[in-house]
């Protein structure tokens, strides 16, 4: 039963992350939207795509390990870094937006 829960949790996370990324990417592409909203939508698109990608990576790692497959390729630094790069970019983008907002706020 716990294996099914792992599968369901990651599949739902992948589906929600993909849905959210698709939604925010359409908001990002809208031309009539305020620039600040478009930038926020871009950040949320990146972050949700990263969450979905990372869930795919870890689900593949879990099932490969579960079926006694070779997991070495998951721990190969380029594979590991690639799976997590979008998450870094998304969180760094949001951090940059927060820092920019704090720097421009009146004191």
SULPEZI-V395779 format. One line per field, one symbol per residue. ss: DSSP state (~ for helix, > for strand, _ for the rest). phi: phi as a letter, one per 30 degrees, with the letter a starting at -180 (. if undefined). psi: psi as a letter, one per 20 degrees, with the letter a starting at -180 (. if undefined). A space follows every 50 residues. Layout:
# SULPEZI-V395779
ss->???
phi->???
psi->???
This chain:
# SULPEZI-V395779
ss->_~~~~~~~~~~~~~~~~~~~~~~~~~~~~_____~~~~~~~~~~~~~~~~ ~~~~~~~~~~~~~~~~_____~~~~_~~~~~~~~~~~~~~~~~~~~~~~~ ~~~~___
phi->.eddddddeddddddddddddddddddddddddeeddddddddddedddd dddddddddddedddechddceddcdeddddddcdddddddddddddddd dddcddc
psi->ghhhhgggghggggggggggggghhhhhiphiqqghhhgghgghggghhg ggghhgghgggghgghkkroihhhjpghgghghighgggghhggghgghg ghhiqq.
